[in-house]
Amino acid sequence: MKIVSLCSTGSCCPVVKITDTQVEIGEKGNTCVLTKEQWETLRDKIQKNEL
């Protein structure tokens, strides 16, 4: 599992947790779980400035 914090302080911001099967984005009590396919689609759209 890879965990990436979305801010420099580390504990107060949402994180991205990446496993072999899914990606979880958010913080305690407020998360979104994506399949790897959904994650790749989201990542592609962000990189293409579609979002």
N, C-alpha and C positions, 0 to 999 in steps of 0.2 A: 504494500500500500504506500502511496505517495501522498503527503499532505502539504498543501501550499496555503499559507496565510495571505489574505488579500490586503493586508496593511503592514506597515513596518513595525508596529508595536507587538503584533503577534497574538495577543489574547483577547482583544476587544472587537475584532473584525471577523467576518465570515471566512470560512476556509473551503478549499476544494480538496476532497478526498478521492483519489483515483485508485481503483482496484482493477483486477483483471476483467471484471464483469460489469462494473457500474462506476458512475461518477456522482458523488454527493456534493452539493454546493449549499452553503448556508451556515447557520449557527444554531445552537441549542434551541429547540422548539420552533425552528423556522428553516426547514431544509427542502431541497428539491433533489430527487434522485433520478438520474438519467441513465439509460442504457449506454453502452459504448457507442452504438450507432447514432443515438441521439446526440451524444457529446461531440462526435466527429462532425455532425451536421451543424451544430451550434458553433463550434470552433471555426469551421470553414466559412460560415456566414459572417462571423466577426472579422476574420482575416480579409474577407472580400469587401469589408465596409458595408455590408447589407444590413447590419444591426448597429 
